[in-house]
Amino acid sequence: MVGDEETITAVLNRLRRAQGQLTGVISMIEQGRDCKDVVTQLAAVSKALDRAGFKIVASGLRECMTGAEGREPLSEAELEKLFLALA
């Protein structure tokens, strides 16, 4: 992944939080918990994943555009596709 150590740490923390929330959602479903509670927690998982994705795209945008580290730069269409994949 592209980014500085602080960004990578932030992304990993968000993903770990989402992983824990998802484990909780699975347990809630297995326990037969109320639909409203399950959906609320599932929305939290989704939001955590979205934030991690946005952070990755935002931090890597410069490298993607310039082709840093010997990689080919992404085209405008490829960059747009990355953003839309998170929509």
C-alpha positions in Angstrom: 0.0 0.0 0.0 1.1 3.5 -0.7 1.3 6.0 2.1 3.4 7.1 5.1 3.5 5.0 8.3 0.9 7.2 10.1 -1.6 6.8 7.2 -1.0 3.0 7.1 -1.5 2.8 10.8 -4.8 4.8 10.6 -6.1 2.6 7.8 -5.2 -0.6 9.7 -6.9 0.6 12.8 -10.1 1.4 10.9 -10.0 -2.1 9.3 -9.4 -3.8 12.6 -12.3 -1.8 14.1 -14.5 -2.9 11.2 -13.4 -6.5 11.6 -14.4 -6.4 15.3 -17.8 -4.8 14.4 -18.4 -7.4 11.8 -17.7 -10.2 14.3 -20.2 -8.6 16.5 -22.8 -8.4 13.8 -22.4 -12.1 13.1 -22.8 -12.9 16.8 -25.9 -10.8 16.9 -27.5 -12.6 14.0 -26.6 -16.0 15.5 -28.2 -14.9 18.8 -31.4 -13.8 17.0 -31.0 -10.1 18.1 -33.4 -7.5 17.0 -33.2 -6.5 13.3 -32.8 -2.8 14.1 -29.8 -3.5 16.3 -28.2 -5.7 13.6 -28.7 -3.2 10.9 -27.4 -0.3 13.0 -24.2 -2.3 13.7 -23.9 -3.4 10.0 -24.1 0.3 9.0 -21.2 1.0 11.4 -19.2 -1.7 9.7 -20.0 -0.3 6.3 -19.0 3.2 7.3 -15.7 2.0 8.8 -14.8 0.2 5.6 -15.8 3.3 3.5 -13.6 5.5 5.6 -10.6 3.1 5.3 -11.1 3.0 1.5 -11.4 6.8 1.2 -8.2 7.2 3.3 -6.3 4.7 1.0 -7.5 6.5 -2.1 -6.8 10.0 -0.7 -3.3 9.1 0.5 -2.4 7.3 -2.6 -3.8 9.8 -5.1 -0.5 11.6 -5.7 1.4 8.4 -6.2 -1.3 7.1 -8.5 -1.3 10.2 -10.6 2.5 10.5 -10.9 3.4 6.8 -11.2 5.6 6.8 -8.1 7.9 3.9 -7.3 8.4 2.9 -10.9 4.7 2.3 -11.5 2.7 3.6 -14.5 0.5 6.5 -13.6 -3.3 5.9 -13.6 -5.4 7.5 -16.2 -8.2 9.9 -15.2 -10.7 7.1 -16.0 -8.9 4.7 -13.7 -8.8 7.2 -10.9 -12.5 7.9 -11.4 -13.2 4.1 -11.3 -11.4 3.9 -7.9 -13.5 6.7 -6.4 -16.7 5.2 -7.8 -15.9 1.8 -6.4 -16.4 3.3 -3.0 -19.6 5.0 -3.8 
